[in-house]
Every structure is written in structure tokens, then in C-alpha cells.
Amino acid sequence: MNPSATTPPLTGPGGPSSTSLWRHRDFRRYLTGQTAGVAGSSISSMAIPVLAVLELDATPGQVAWLAFWGQLPPALLALHAGALADRHSKRRQMITGDLVSATALATVPVAVALDALTLAQLMVVAAVQGAAGVVHDAAAISLLPTLVDRSLIQRSNSRIGSLFAIAATGGSNLGAALTALLGPARALLGDVGSYLLSAWCTARIQARETTPTRTGRRRLRTEIAEGLRYVRDDHRLSVLTWVNATTSLALAALNTLWALYLLRVLEMSATAFGVVLGIGALGAAAGALSAPAVARRFGPGPMMLGALALTPLTQVPLLLASPGLGWELVIGAALFLQLACAGAAGTTQRSIRQIITEDSMQARMQAVSTWLTSAARPLGALLAGGLGTWAGVRPALVTGACLLVVPLVVLARSPLRALRQMPAPPPAPESTGHTTGQPPAAAGPTVPAPGSASAAEGSMDGGMP
């Protein structure tokens, strides 16, 4: 690495554990920008389904195709975006993604004003946003370890996860209010503004980034292959990645028809739909905030196993529900529990992966997870669309709920279920230069080999992608 291109990560006079994250200017700017993006995306998550279902009269198959086109670009571009983020400025890549997303989304209210909006345009906008989003996210997630010390990663992710959930709550309710007052198309202008705010905050981050010293020109595919081998050869990274991918497949099948099911089958109003999303986001905030304490008390593995075991059960009220206020409250409570599990698990699994990964491989490591989870999402969307068209919406949701058992099995069969403590970071490289792409040896609390899983009982804390 080039020492002149780095600044010390956030630490305090009494060590990292004594440091207040809120006093770190660059972390605050990073958090503000990303939180604004989450709030804006929640507005779109509220407004776009309403726009497609209620105003463009989309069928279950068309709703599935809309989800498919939004989820396809990350599956195609994630590995390239991760390699570029490890090669070039992460902040510049984040800003570019934000500006492209803002431009694409702004075309929707313009088209509505001209009475020219079609489902085809919505699908194009979804695809462009998906591509810009993966470019942004590959850089954003991998930027955090350069801003704070590794010992503060879990605390940082806990704060980020909780504020993201609160922002999602505010965004959902704001989206519901804007949709009711201005219509779903004009409500999307709130998301356009959030992208611009995110770009502005990212541009104001002053810390220099760690950039690799390169002795010659290397092909992008070579660096992508390095990232794939890096994740494959570290069993901790590979298991967490497959847990995320199988979870994404199941959630994509559920989420594709979830809005249509609530709005059309259960006759939920747009306002009630936004409120239910907001209640669920509060659960994600509670889960993220409690993750460090729960992981210390029970270990990340048992917590993850418990979260994955509870998640399929939270779908039962949705499948049994009928129209009415009482069932709307039950669905909101079930979503609260589901997202609490996701928040706690997601905060910790992301922290584990960031802690054990070398700086020069952060974006590519994350890109491999994004690639697999993103590839699973279009498959889940198409599965839901096919089942919803031929068998009905409720059978499609039952299938999605059953698929949520798969990540539980993947984790239960892994040695990571015995991880009782957060792992130690990899040792600092002894020399500068380009990374070899070799995964770090497990340090600190070890994970037993597959043949000796009974020798330890503990935890991994993972979460939904």
C-alpha cells in the first residue's frame, strides 16, 4: 500500500473502545449521506409499487418483471464494480452512482407530467438504478474500514444499521404521506433529492483512501478472479456469502409479490402499507442496536441460528391473513420481528467479513457476496412471478417462506455455528505492494475444523444482504 495515501483510522486517546463515533467528522458525513440514500430508497419502495399496481394496473407477471430488471444489473456488474473500487477512488465511484440514479429516477415524474409513463420506462429506470446502485454500494461498504479502526467495525455497523432502519421508517412514512398528498410519481422527487444529498456528503469526506501500489497494468478479470479465490479459500467468508445468497433467493420470492398481495388481496390502503413498512423498519433498528450485546452474551453463531430459525415463522401471519385492521397490526408485528432478526444478523455478519478481510480486498470480497445474492434475486423474482401467475399469489408466498429454511441449514452445517467471539483482524502486511489475494489465516478466536465442530460451541453473527 502507498503510505502517503492513507490516514490513521479513527481511534481515541484511550484506545478504540473509548472513541465516540459521533465525534468523527468523516464518519458523520459518510453516515449522513448513506442514511439519506436509505430514506430516499424507502420512498421509492413505497411509491413505485403503488405507481405500477394502482395507476398502471400491473399484473403479477409485470410486477415480477419490474423486480427482475431492477435486480439483474448487480448480478452482471457487481464483480466489476468491486474490482474497480479496489483499484480507484471509492468516493468518486459512490458519487457517480448517486448522480446517475438521481437522473434516471427524475425521468419518472417528468413522464407522468407529460402523460407518457409506461411500464417499459419503469423497467428501464429500474435497470439503470440497479446498475448505478451496485457501483455505489461496492465502494460504500468497503470504504468504512478505511474510516474506523477494525475494533470499532461492529459498533460502527450497529450504529449504521440502526440509523438506516430509522431512516427507512421515516422514508416509508414520508413516502406514504407524499404518495397520498402528491401522488406516487411526485413522491419520487424525494428520492432524487436524497441521491443528491448523498453525493454532496461523500464529496466532503476528507480522509485519504488506501490505494494499492501497482507495479504494472493488470487486467480487470485478473483482479476479479483474485476476489473470487479469496472468498472461496476462506471458509468463514464463503459460508457467510452462501447464507446471504440463499436468504436473498427466498426473500426475493417473497418481496416480489408482497406489495401486490397486501394492496390487492388484503385490500390494504397505501397509507397503511407505508405504516406497516415503518413498523418493520423499527424492528431492524432494534435488532441492529442490540447486535453487539447479544453477540457478546450468546455468541454470534447461536444468534444467527436463532434469527434464521425465526424468520420463516414470521411469514405465517402473512399467509393466514385476511382483510382488516386486526390482521394489518399482526402483519406489522411479524415484520418487526423478521427485520429485528435481519438487523442483528446482518450487522454482525457484515462486521465479521470486514474485520477478517485485508484492506486491498474489501471491495472485491463484498462484490462476490453482492454478485451471488444479486444473481439469486432475479431467480426468486421470476419464480414468484411464475408461481403467482399459474398457481396464485398465496402459493408463491408459501414457497418463498419454505425457501427461508435453506440458509438455516447452510449455517447449521458450518463450523461457524461454533464461533463464540468476533474474530481478530488479519495481521498487517509485512511489505507494501499489490495484494497476493490470499485469504488471512484465522486469528484470535478460532473456528473448529469441520471434523471437530463439537469441540466448541459458539457463534457467528450474520445477516441478510
Buried (B, 14 or more C-beta within 10 A) or exposed (E): BBEEEBEEBBBBEEEBEEBEBEEBEBBBBBBBBBBBBBBBBBBBBBBBBBBBBBEBEBBBBBBBBBBBBBBBBBBBBBBBBBBBBBBBBBBBBBBBBBBBBBBBBBBBBEBBEEEEBEBEBBBBBBBBBBBBBBBBBBBBBBBBBBBBBBBBBBBBBBBBBBBBBBBBBBBBBBBBBBBBEBBBBBBBBBBBBBBBBBBBBBBBBEBEBBBBEEEEEBEEEEBBBBBBBBBEEBBBBBBBBBBBBBBBBBBBBBBBBBBBBBBBBBEBEBBBBBBBBBBBBBBBBBBBBBBBEBBBEBBBBBBBBBBBBBBBBBBEBBEEBEEEEEBBBBBBBBBBBBBBBBBBBBBBBBBBBBBBBBBBBBBBBBBBBBBBBBBBBBBBBBBBBBBBBEEBBBEBBBBBBEBBBBBBEBBBEBBBBBBBBBBBBBEEEEEEEBBEBBBBEBEEBBBBEEEEBEEBBBBBBBBBB
